Amino acid sequence: MKRFLIAAIGVSVLVFIGLYLYFVEGTYFAFLSKGEPKANFYTSDSQFFIDENGVERAIEIKGVEVDSSYGPQRGSDFTIDFDTWQRWFGLIQDMGANTVRVSTVMNDTFYHALYDYNEAKSEPLYLLQGIRVSYDEVSGDQAGKQMQFYSILKEDARDVIDIIHGRNLILTNETKGSGLYRYDLSPYVIGYLIGDEWNQDMISYLDHTLNQEDTHYDGEYIKTSPEATTFETLMATLVDDMIRYESNKYQTQRPISVNSTFVMDPFEYPSQIKQQLGKINRFTMDHLLSTDKHLSGLFASYSDEEWPEEALQFIEPESTEVTMSDYLSELNNTHTMPVIISSFGYPSESYINQTYNQADQLVESLTMYQASGLNGAIIRSFQDVWDRRNVTTAFMYDLQQIYEWPDALTPNQHYGLIGFKPYRENVLMTIDGEDNDWEDVVNLSETDDESIKVTRDHGYLYLLIESDDITANNPLYFGFDFHPELGIREIDQIDLSLTEPIEFLLAIHPDMGGVMHVVENYQASRQQFLERVNGVNPYVTLPKEPVTFERFMIAESNQKLAEENATEYTYPYKFSDVDPLVLNSTVDQLDISLVDHRIELRIPYGLLNMYDPLKPTIHDDYYVNDGVEPFPVDGFHLSVLTGNGVATDSIWLPLDFLSGDVAVEEVIKPSYERVKTYWGGGDE
């Protein structure tokens, strides 16, 4: 009996060790590898190809990026379930897409769902698997291969290869997915994409500070050209390791790219605009060369980010006018491999400053990419992502909580083809002139000729006011007082003095919409961006007394480039007025419904300087705190004024705490249907 127990324990230990080595460590022995590697996906010249049982077929990438975020559930929690992924894959393929992209390791549920989805389909949905750079700090005492970002990236790359082959177990993974990966998805993985947003300072450090004399690399599958930079050589060693690892362990290869952006394009620009563009590096996949053992080939990929058209003139100086299409054609012609746009997108109408139609922009770009000879493009993204940040608004909010609510002022939160509409308890608020979504809201103020209701969800503050003094053809003004020390009483816009101070003035004009004004010393973007707009330190040059109201502004990238012999510095940002809230329009995203005796409106929290609207907290005095600091509030004072000077006394309106966990409804945007029409989706 004792021998039996010892034997059983021994076998169990061996099984455990075997499973650990197989799934966790990914152990393999190259000398045991059988057969020559194959490449069912490969590139040749400027085209992707798929080998389907000996039949070669060219493919154009029609892709959509998916994120692990779902409404108020942050992406790093990976809460999207199996059924939701399956349903989304169906929507994506029905739209005409043939590829989904993920920018990092997802949890095991995602790969299981995609595996089951493809196994049940005659035409699969391919995966372009990304490998995100999770550590990009620069350490001055390290050479390229010793830098921490490289060692982590190499480890992550091997993890990804094991994951798509169904041979990995990741128990914990801070910002990436985890789980038991046991489904072999490799027949559907079209390629790997290394990197998402590179740290330009880190690349510059590698290329210019380290500047190793010998940047030549001669690997088993990849070598470098004599012109390769230190960073390109480092990427060549990584790509070579990935190909070797997958070839030896799984006897297969697939195309690989190091993702780039226009700011890293291979072109040279005049020195006077490089600093403004942030153009400090050049990178090209064509400095990575394949050996005879590399079967699957490489491809070039670029994220389409804002790039001034003025800069394009330097690409073809002999031309009088260079368009974005010309630039893309020239970019495509510089490569000897397929070129794809790995990420592009535009915000929908839920972004307050969206002046163009998302659907039109997406289709116009897809048409341009195809006409420029590119081998495909990937839309960013399938769903809206609430926890995305933007440099022009990130300073305004509690970044630890931004995933809990959508911000109408942050454009890249609204790139999705589907959106999420938060419930207020069990009600979806809609500005439509109807009362059904207000039935459970009590009047906070009521007289014989006026009633005021206020409510809110995770995206907006809502007001419903019925008054004999409201007329549809005359201006109407709302004053908001949140901070006890920052408001003013004098309103120059309508030559009126209030009994209580206000910080915000919303002016509703029948021919214009709702224009938000803020007192000068509470203009959020001023204290954050003034020095980058005109060189003036906002804490040295304070707003002049007496402060007045001005349009609410946000900072935007300055697209005007410096001239060759310019004597003045061209600053990287400019201030732009926030667009008016939409009034009485037929668009889906209506902000104000105004008729005689009744007005219904919603206001994005960002226009009220909310730091965390759920708690709620607002911005405290910038010039006392040297920046944005939270200030708790439990309500605000509201003043209502008509164009003829009739004013409602300041009314106190409470604000309740909102839970971060809120139900949402998925909304398919018009852009989904437009892309579906363009790609010819919908046919089985």
ABEGO torsion letter per residue (X at the ends): XAAAAAAAAAAAAAAAAAAAAAAAAGBBBAAABBEBBBBABBBBEABBBBBBGGBBBBBBBBBBBBBABBEABBAAAGABBAAAAAAAAAAAAAAGBABBBBABBBBAAAAAAAAAAAAABABBBBBBBBBBBABABBBAABBAAABAAAAAAAAAAAAAAAAAAGBBBBABBAABBBEBBABBAAAABAEBBBEABBBAAAAAAAAAAAGBABABBBBAABBBBAABBAAAAAAAAAAAAAAAAAAAAAGBBBBBBBBBBAAABABBBBAAAAAAAGBABBBBAAABBBBAABAAEBBBBBBBBBBBAAAAAAABAABABBBAAAAAAAAAAABABBBBBABBBBBBAABAABABBAAAAAAAAAAAAAAAGBAEBBBOBABBBAABBBAAAAAABBAAAAAABBBAABAAAAABABBBBBBBEABBBBBAGBAAAAAABBBABBBAABBBBBBBBAABBBBBBBBAABBAABBBBBBBBABAAABBABBAAAGBBBABBBABBBBBBAAAEBBBBBBAAABAAAAAAAAAAAGBBAAABBBBOBBBBBBBBBBBBBABBBBAABABBBBABBBBBBBBBBBGBABABBABBBBBGBBBBBBBAAAAGBABAAOBBBBBBAAAAGEBBBBBBAEBBBBBBBAAGBBBBBBBBBBBBBBABBBBBBBBBAAAAAAAAAAGBGBX
